[in-house]
Amino acid sequence: MKKIAIIIITLLSVGFGVNAQQELLMSQQFYSRINKNPAGIGNVEDIDIFALGHFQYAGMEDAPKTILLNGHTFVDKWNSGIGVSFSYDNLGIARSFTNIKLDYAYGLRFNDDMLVSFGLGLGVLVSSFDVDKYSVENGLELNEDFLRDAEDKKARPDVDLGVEFTWKENLLVGASITHLIDGKVTSYSLGQHLYLYGRYLFPINDKWDVAPMLTYVHHKKVNLLEVNVTGFYNRFIWGGLTWHPDISSGFKSNPLAITLGAEYKRFRLGYTFDLGLGEVHNIAVTSHEVMLSYSIQRKKSATTSSESDFFE
């Protein structure tokens, strides 16, 4: 039965997803944003290594999963950030995308508190389709013409553009377009995604900070929101709630995510439990997301970063 559910989900992603396939949202990617916005490298001269795994429909065989790896740093004398990003997105049975990009960001500093970054990401997007992994169970019929015409792999160039504004360590606003030259959405392409996001850090007292965050994603006829509130204790432990409804579907899908994390000696570990709500909650039962990052100190510097504590 679980196998059938995965096949149904995959077929929906081939049909509905051709027009509405969206990438992961930014629940924990705010700690390393270059996969969504090449301008989000920040201005810290440490080398930041970031890994994230997202596992959907826990307990089902061949369930979708995403692996993300980022590495980036900032070169102060060039006012530039450089980075590399790798992502592997397995949509379930048969379909997957692999994306490798080099990222560059130029930082325009107006004063010690205000920075605007302009980013460019260049790479390759490899799509894979394995017809042999499809199977017919309990009379479920597949589109034979679609399977016959399917190709194993396709590779195409990939371009991202973005801009980001930071003020002190409090305000962060960004905008980006991913897969810029990938306008047509097919089973082998993701299509353009527009991201708009903002976050403000409110110091409550010496121990507590609260950071509300809002993200908007537009992709063809799909419009998604991500509303997040995260609390930080002693800049060591954090926890938050994220609601990311699909507003274009009339709120039929309303996942709610719970996040917990901690930072210790340049290590950062986070976990997110995503609970499916709305009309599709019986299929999209639960998802898990694990984040791990480590910051390598290149040299001691008196440079003050607007992103030094929370969002590199």
RATA-V113843 format. One record per helix or strand of 3 or more residues. SS is the DSSP state (h for helix, s for strand). FROM is the first residue (numbers start at 1). LEN is the number of residues. If there is no record, write none. Layout:
BEGIN
SS/FROM/LEN ; SS/FROM/LEN
END
This chain:
BEGIN
h/2/19 ; h/29/3 ; s/47/10 ; s/65/11 ; h/76/3 ; s/80/11 ; s/95/15 ; s/114/16 ; h/131/3 ; h/144/6 ; s/153/15 ; s/171/8 ; s/193/11 ; s/208/12 ; s/222/12 ; s/237/10 ; h/247/3 ; s/253/12 ; s/267/9 ; s/286/11
END
